[in-house]
Amino acid sequence: MKPLLALARVDIVMYLSNRRALLVSLVAPILIAAFFGSILGGPPTKPRRVPIAVVDLDSSPVSKGIVSGMKGDATFELQEPAEPEAINLVRTGKVRAAIVIPRGFGEAAPRAMFRPDAEKPEIAVHYDPSQGIALSLVKGLLAEHVMKAVSSTAFSPRAWLPLIASAREDVQKSGMIDEVQRRNFLGLFDSIERVQAGRASVEGAQSEVAQQGLSMPFATREIEVTSGADRKYNSFAHAFAGMGVQFVLFLGIELGVGVLLMRRQGIWKRLRAAPVSRGLLLGSRIVSGTAIAAILFGGIYAAAIAFFGVRIEGSIVGFVGVVIAFALLTATFGLLIAAVGRTPEATRGIAIVATLLLVMLGGAWVPTFIFPEWLQAATLIVPTRWAIDGLDAMTWRGLGFEAAWAPIGVMLAFSAAFAWIAVKRFNWEE
């Protein structure tokens, strides 16, 4: 028993003596738990500032009331472009949805309130299929603003006479309404006429109508905005982008640890005896790491294309550029953590924490649109966010090469910074 305890004591002392590795082991679960707790925990809250676009093709008092109500809603960050531009904003991921109010909506919607069997005017909602959670929010709040605008207009002193007369005729002729409902509706119309004749407030009329349980005066038509009208959103495209980024980054960990193991084994001393510079030696590791990462990423997407129906709907050149830029980022990231970690044990722990944070903040696990507003802005300085957005743009979004410029440029800039720091800080002696 004594030898057993003595050997165990040696292992414990050696582990605790490496303070950097111990600190990383403690910090990693704390940071990850804090991240998910801040995103998913706490009481239910109403999401704020969802970017959407609204196109008003009707320009009636009803449609203008809807747009005005949505402008005043703190949930929305509203834009009012033309219809083609609005759809393109959804396609490029700059807004969550584009709402198109059709012509004639202001006339048809009030009539549809009193006729369950009537054809309801449709509001088209072009939405980003990768962020379906936002669609339910948009549809719910849209219904709220439509009902307010339609009821306000329908029972205004200027609109009530022709509307009630038309609705009364529709109810009398409808074969979908039984006699009890018919008498209730006709009695309702009589009450509204008396209230309006007495110049009662609009709020009083709306309150009375609300108690009758009127029909929803419109319908929505959801339209996925992807690379083409005949294309459906393939969720595997985004999943492979996120998981590909994560596991290729793990290659960077092995690259960094491998460099330190070579130093520990004395290989770097023998290489330095040759007439080569520090930058050349580390540069060779960057080149080899980039090539390996690119090949690995290519294999991941080959499987996605062969077995899961993922397609490069956008620019093939842009896709290749994003993959190569991220492969270079992975290689320089590996050397950076090697320079900072100093020992294989500490480097592995630091690399795990750094990789998990980059993956989480990049949106590989949790979509960035459900992050708090401040965190969404902060993730723009995270290179993995640009990598995933670039891969999405070149695959299911079907965008051209111009959409790849920014992700490629940002990742190349990070790669240059990582390489410069690694060369400056790398110690040739452990």
C-alpha positions in Angstrom: 0.0 0.0 0.0 2.8 2.4 0.8 4.5 2.2 -2.6 1.0 2.6 -4.2 0.3 5.8 -2.2 3.8 7.1 -2.8 3.5 6.7 -6.6 0.1 8.3 -6.6 1.4 11.2 -4.5 4.1 11.8 -7.1 1.5 12.0 -9.9 -0.6 14.4 -7.9 2.3 16.7 -7.0 3.5 16.7 -10.6 0.1 17.7 -11.9 -0.4 20.4 -9.3 3.0 21.8 -9.9 2.1 22.7 -13.4 0.0 25.8 -12.4 -0.8 26.8 -16.0 -2.3 23.5 -16.9 -4.2 23.4 -13.6 -5.6 26.9 -14.1 -6.8 26.1 -17.6 -8.5 22.9 -16.4 -10.4 25.0 -13.9 -11.2 27.9 -16.2 -12.5 25.9 -19.1 -15.7 24.5 -17.5 -16.3 27.8 -15.7 -16.2 29.8 -19.0 -18.4 27.3 -20.9 -21.0 27.1 -18.1 -21.1 30.9 -17.8 -21.5 31.2 -21.6 -24.5 28.8 -21.9 -26.0 30.1 -18.6 -26.0 33.7 -20.0 -27.5 32.6 -23.3 -30.0 30.0 -22.3 -30.7 30.7 -18.6 -32.8 33.1 -16.7 -36.5 34.0 -17.0 -38.0 34.2 -20.5 -37.3 37.5 -22.2 -38.6 39.1 -25.3 -35.9 39.2 -28.0 -34.9 42.7 -29.0 -34.0 44.4 -32.2 -34.7 41.7 -34.8 -33.7 43.1 -38.2 -36.5 42.8 -40.7 -37.6 44.5 -43.9 -41.1 45.6 -44.8 -42.4 46.3 -48.3 -45.7 48.1 -48.5 -47.2 47.6 -52.0 -50.7 48.7 -50.9 -50.0 52.2 -49.3 -53.5 52.2 -47.8 -54.4 53.5 -44.3 -54.3 49.9 -43.0 -50.9 49.0 -44.5 -49.5 52.3 -43.3 -50.8 51.6 -39.9 -49.1 48.2 -39.9 -45.8 49.7 -40.9 -46.1 52.5 -38.4 -46.9 50.1 -35.6 -43.9 47.9 -36.4 -41.6 51.0 -36.5 -42.7 51.8 -33.0 -42.1 48.2 -31.8 -38.8 47.9 -29.9 -38.5 44.3 -31.0 -37.8 45.2 -34.6 -35.0 47.0 -36.4 -37.0 48.0 -39.5 -35.9 48.7 -43.0 -38.2 49.7 -45.9 -36.4 48.8 -49.2 -37.9 47.8 -52.5 -39.1 44.2 -52.8 -36.1 42.7 -54.7 -33.7 44.4 -52.4 -35.6 43.2 -49.3 -35.4 39.6 -50.5 -31.7 40.0 -51.2 -31.1 41.3 -47.7 -32.7 38.0 -46.4 -30.5 36.0 -48.8 -27.3 37.6 -47.6 -28.3 37.2 -43.9 -28.6 40.9 -43.2 -32.3 40.7 -42.1 -34.2 37.8 -40.6 -37.3 38.2 -42.8 -38.9 40.4 -45.4 -42.6 41.1 -45.1 -44.4 42.1 -48.3 -47.9 43.6 -47.9 -49.8 43.1 -51.2 -51.9 45.6 -53.1 -55.5 45.7 -52.1 -54.8 44.4 -48.6 -56.4 47.5 -46.9 -59.7 46.8 -48.6 -59.8 43.0 -48.3 -58.6 42.6 -44.7 -61.5 44.4 -42.9 -64.0 42.4 -45.0 -62.3 39.2 -44.1 -62.8 39.9 -40.3 -66.5 39.1 -40.6 -66.4 36.1 -43.1 -64.6 33.0 -42.0 -65.2 31.5 -45.4 -63.9 34.5 -47.3 -60.6 34.4 -49.1 -58.1 36.1 -46.9 -55.4 38.4 -48.3 -51.9 37.0 -48.0 -48.9 38.7 -46.6 -45.7 37.1 -47.9 -43.0 36.5 -45.4 -39.6 35.8 -47.0 -37.4 34.3 -44.3 -34.0 33.0 -43.6 -34.4 29.2 -43.2 -31.3 28.9 -41.0 -33.0 31.0 -38.3 -36.5 29.6 -38.2 -36.9 30.6 -34.5 -37.1 34.2 -35.7 -40.0 33.3 -38.1 -42.4 32.5 -35.2 -41.5 35.8 -33.5 -42.0 37.8 -36.7 -45.4 36.1 -37.5 -46.7 36.6 -33.9 -45.9 40.3 -33.7 -47.0 40.8 -37.3 -50.5 39.4 -36.4 -50.6 41.8 -33.4 -49.9 44.9 -35.5 -52.2 43.8 -38.4 -55.1 43.3 -36.0 -54.6 46.7 -34.5 -54.4 48.5 -37.8 -57.3 46.6 -39.4 -59.6 47.0 -36.4 -58.7 50.7 -36.0 -59.5 51.4 -39.7 -62.5 49.1 -39.9 -64.3 50.9 -37.1 -63.2 54.5 -37.8 -66.1 57.0 -38.4 -65.0 57.3 -42.0 -65.0 53.6 -42.8 -67.9 52.1 -40.8 -70.9 52.8 -43.1 -69.7 51.0 -46.3 -67.9 48.3 -44.3 -70.8 47.4 -42.1 -73.2 47.4 -45.1 -70.9 45.1 -47.1 -70.3 42.8 -44.1 -74.0 42.6 -43.4 -74.7 41.5 -46.9 -71.8 38.9 -46.8 -73.1 37.4 -43.5 -76.7 37.2 -44.8 -75.5 35.4 -48.0 -72.9 33.1 -46.4 -73.7 29.4 -46.3 -70.8 28.8 -43.8 -72.5 30.6 -40.9 -75.2 28.9 -38.9 -78.3 30.9 -37.8 -77.2 31.5 -34.3 -73.9 33.0 -35.5 -75.7 34.9 -38.2 -78.1 36.6 -35.7 -75.1 37.4 -33.4 -73.2 39.0 -36.2 -76.3 41.0 -37.3 -76.9 42.1 -33.8 -73.2 43.1 -33.6 -73.6 45.3 -36.7 -76.7 46.9 -35.2 -74.7 47.7 -32.0 -71.8 49.2 -34.0 -74.2 51.4 -36.0 -75.8 52.7 -32.8 -72.4 53.3 -31.2 -71.1 55.2 -34.3 -74.3 57.1 -34.6 -73.8 58.2 -31.0 -70.3 59.3 -31.9 -68.8 56.9 -29.3 -65.0 56.5 -29.1 -63.2 54.1 -31.5 -61.8 52.3 -28.5 -65.3 51.5 -27.3 -66.2 50.0 -30.7 -63.0 47.9 -30.8 -63.6 46.6 -27.3 -67.1 45.4 -28.2 -65.8 43.8 -31.4 -63.0 42.1 -29.6 -65.5 40.3 -27.3 -67.2 38.7 -30.3 -64.1 36.8 -31.4 -63.7 37.9 -35.1 -61.8 36.0 -37.7 -58.2 36.7 -38.4 -58.3 39.1 -41.4 -55.3 37.8 -43.2 -53.1 34.8 -43.9 -49.3 34.5 -44.2 -47.3 32.7 -46.9 -43.8 31.7 -45.8 -41.1 31.6 -48.4 -37.7 30.2 -47.8 -35.0 32.5 -49.3 -32.1 30.2 -50.4 -30.0 30.0 -53.6 -33.0 29.6 -55.9 -36.8 29.2 -56.0 -36.6 25.5 -56.5 -34.0 24.9 -53.7 -34.9 24.0 -50.2 -32.8 24.8 -47.2 -30.5 21.9 -46.2 -29.7 22.2 -42.5 -26.7 19.9 -43.0 -24.9 22.7 -44.9 -24.7 24.9 -41.8 -24.1 21.9 -39.5 -21.0 20.8 -41.6 -19.7 24.4 -41.7 -19.9 24.6 -37.9 -18.5 21.2 -37.1 -15.9 21.4 -39.8 -14.6 24.6 -38.3 -14.5 23.0 -34.9 -12.7 19.8 -35.7 -10.2 21.4 -38.1 -9.3 23.8 -35.3 -8.5 20.7 -33.2 -5.9 20.0 -35.9 -4.3 23.3 -34.9 -4.0 21.9 -31.3 -2.1 18.9 -32.5 0.2 21.1 -34.7 1.1 23.3 -31.7 1.7 20.4 -29.4 3.8 18.6 -32.0 6.0 21.6 -32.3 6.7 21.6 -28.6 7.3 17.9 -28.5 9.9 18.3 -31.3 11.6 20.9 -29.2 11.5 18.7 -26.1 13.1 15.9 -28.1 15.9 18.1 -29.3 14.9 18.1 -33.0 14.8 21.9 -33.1 18.4 22.1 -31.9 19.5 19.9 -34.7 17.5 21.8 -37.3 18.9 25.1 -36.1 22.4 23.8 -36.8 21.5 24.1 -40.4 21.7 27.5 -42.2 17.9 28.2 -41.8 16.2 31.0 -39.8 13.6 30.8 -37.1 11.0 32.2 -39.5 11.8 29.6 -42.1 11.4 26.7 -39.7 8.1 27.9 -38.3 7.0 28.9 -41.8 7.4 25.3 -43.0 5.1 24.2 -40.2 2.5 26.8 -41.3 2.7 25.6 -44.9 2.4 21.9 -44.0 -0.4 22.7 -41.4 -2.3 24.7 -44.0 -2.1 21.9 -46.6 -3.3 19.3 -44.1 -6.1 21.4 -42.8 -7.3 22.2 -46.3 -7.3 18.5 -47.3 -9.2 17.6 -44.1 -11.8 20.3 -44.7 -12.1 19.0 -48.3 -12.7 15.5 -47.1 -15.4 16.7 -44.7 -17.3 18.5 -47.4 -16.8 15.6 -49.8 -18.8 13.5 -47.4 -21.4 16.2 -46.9 -21.9 16.4 -50.7 -21.9 12.6 -51.2 -24.2 11.5 -48.4 -26.1 14.6 -47.1 -27.0 16.5 -50.2 -24.9 19.6 -49.4 -24.2 21.6 -52.5 -21.9 24.6 -53.3 -24.7 26.8 -54.7 -22.6 29.9 -54.8 -19.1 30.6 -56.1 -16.8 27.6 -56.2 -13.8 29.9 -56.3 -15.1 31.7 -53.2 -15.7 28.4 -51.4 -12.1 27.3 -52.1 -10.8 30.7 -51.0 -12.7 30.5 -47.7 -11.4 27.0 -47.0 -7.8 27.9 -47.7 -8.0 31.0 -45.6 -9.4 29.1 -42.7 -6.8 26.3 -43.2 -4.1 29.0 -42.9 -5.8 30.4 -39.8 -5.7 26.9 -38.3 -2.0 26.5 -38.9 -1.0 29.9 -37.5 -3.4 29.3 -34.5 -1.5 26.1 -33.7 1.8 28.0 -33.6 0.3 30.8 -31.6 -0.9 28.5 -28.8 2.5 26.7 -28.8 4.3 30.0 -28.3 1.9 31.0 -25.5 1.6 27.6 -23.8 5.4 26.9 -23.7 4.9 23.3 -22.6 2.9 20.5 -24.3 0.7 20.0 -21.2 -0.2 23.7 -20.7 -0.6 24.2 -24.5 -3.2 21.4 -24.8 -5.3 22.9 -22.0 -5.0 26.4 -23.4 -5.8 25.2 -26.9 -9.0 23.4 -25.7 -10.3 26.5 -24.0 -9.4 28.8 -26.9 -10.9 26.4 -29.5 -14.2 26.0 -27.6 -14.6 29.7 -27.1 -13.9 30.4 -30.8 -16.4 27.7 -31.8 -19.1 28.9 -29.4 -18.7 32.6 -30.3 -18.5 31.8 -34.0 -22.0 30.3 -34.0 -21.1 26.7 -34.6 -23.1 25.4 -31.6 -25.7 28.1 -30.9 -26.9 30.4 -33.7 -25.5 33.9 -33.2 -28.9 35.6 -33.7 -30.1 34.4 -30.3 -27.1 36.0 -28.6 -27.6 39.2 -26.6 -27.3 42.2 -28.8 -23.9 43.2 -27.4 -22.5 39.7 -27.9 -23.7 39.6 -31.6 -21.6 42.7 -32.2 -18.7 41.4 -30.3 -18.5 38.2 -32.3 -17.6 40.2 -35.4 -14.0 40.2 -34.0 -14.0 36.4 -33.8 -12.4 34.7 -36.9 -14.6 31.6 -36.7 -17.7 33.8 -37.1 -16.4 34.9 -40.5 -15.4 31.4 -41.5 -18.9 30.0 -40.8 -20.6 32.9 -42.5 -18.4 32.6 -45.5 -19.1 28.8 -45.8 -22.8 29.4 -45.5 -22.7 32.1 -48.2 -20.9 29.9 -50.6 -23.2 26.8 -50.0 -26.9 27.1 -49.2 -27.2 30.9 -49.5 -25.8 30.7 -53.1 -24.0 34.0 -53.1 -21.3 35.1 -55.5 -17.6 35.6 -55.0 -18.1 39.1 -53.7 -19.6 37.7 -50.5 -16.4 35.7 -49.8 -14.1 38.8 -49.9 -14.7 39.9 -46.3 -14.4 36.5 -44.6 -11.2 35.7 -46.6 -9.7 39.1 -45.8 -10.6 38.9 -42.1 -9.1 35.4 -41.7 -5.9 36.3 -43.6 -5.5 39.3 -41.3 -5.9 37.1 -38.2 -3.5 34.6 -39.7 -0.8 37.3 -40.2 -1.2 38.5 -36.6 -1.0 35.0 -35.2 2.1 34.1 -37.2 3.9 37.3 -36.2 3.2 36.8 -32.5 4.2 33.1 -32.8 7.6 33.9 -34.4 8.3 36.7 -31.8 7.3 34.7 -28.7 8.4 31.2 -29.5 11.2 30.0 -27.2 13.7 27.5 -28.6 14.5 26.1 -25.2 11.8 24.6 -22.9 
